[in-house]
Amino acid sequence: MNNDLSCAINDLLPALNRYGHYLSDQPETAEDLVQQAVERLLLRHNQMEDIEDLKKYAFSILRNLHHDFLRNKQRQQSHDPEAEPVDPSIDAGQRLCVQQVLEGIAALPHQQGEVLSLIKLGHSYAQIAHQLSLPIGTVMSRISRARTALRILIDLPDSMSVMEWLEA
C-alpha cells in the first residue's frame, strides 16, 4: 500500500469525522461510517491514481455509506414486529399523506430524492450545496425538478404546495 495514501487519509480524518457527524446525529453511527469509508479507501488503493480529488471522493463514499445505512435501517424497521407503534393521535389522513410523500420521494431519481430528503430534514439550499459539493444553482434546479416530479407522482392538488406536504 502507498504510504502517501495513508498520510492523505490521515489528513482527511478530521474532515471525514465532521462530515460523518453532520450526516448522522448518532456519534456511534458516524464513527462506524467513517471507519467504513476509510476501509473502502484503503481497499481501493490501486485505483487512487485515477482520483483527482481524494477529499471529494472520500466524502462521496461516506455519503453513499450513510444512504445505505438509512435504507437498511428503514428496511429493518418496516419488518420489525417490535418497531415503535404508530401514534394514534395522528389522524389517518395525515399518516397517509406522509406515507405518500415518502413513497413519492423514494420513487424519484436518486439525486432528486436526496435533495428533497435534505430539505425535509431542514437543511438550507446552501447547506445542501456544500454537503453534496454542488453549485447552489444545481441544487435549486434539482429541487425544482423534484417538486414537479413529486407533485405528479402523488397527484398533489394545485391548491397545495409540495413544501406543505414535506412539512407534514
Secondary structure, DSSP 8 states (H G I E B T S, - for coil): --HHHHHHHHHHHHHHHHHHHHH-SSHHHHHHHHHHHHHHHHHTGGGGGG-S-HHHHHHHHHHHHHHHHHHHHHHHHHH-TTS----TTS-HHHHHHHHHHHHHHHHS-HHHHHHHHHHHTT--HHHHHHHHT--HHHHHHHHHHHHHHHHHHTT--TTS-HHHHHT-
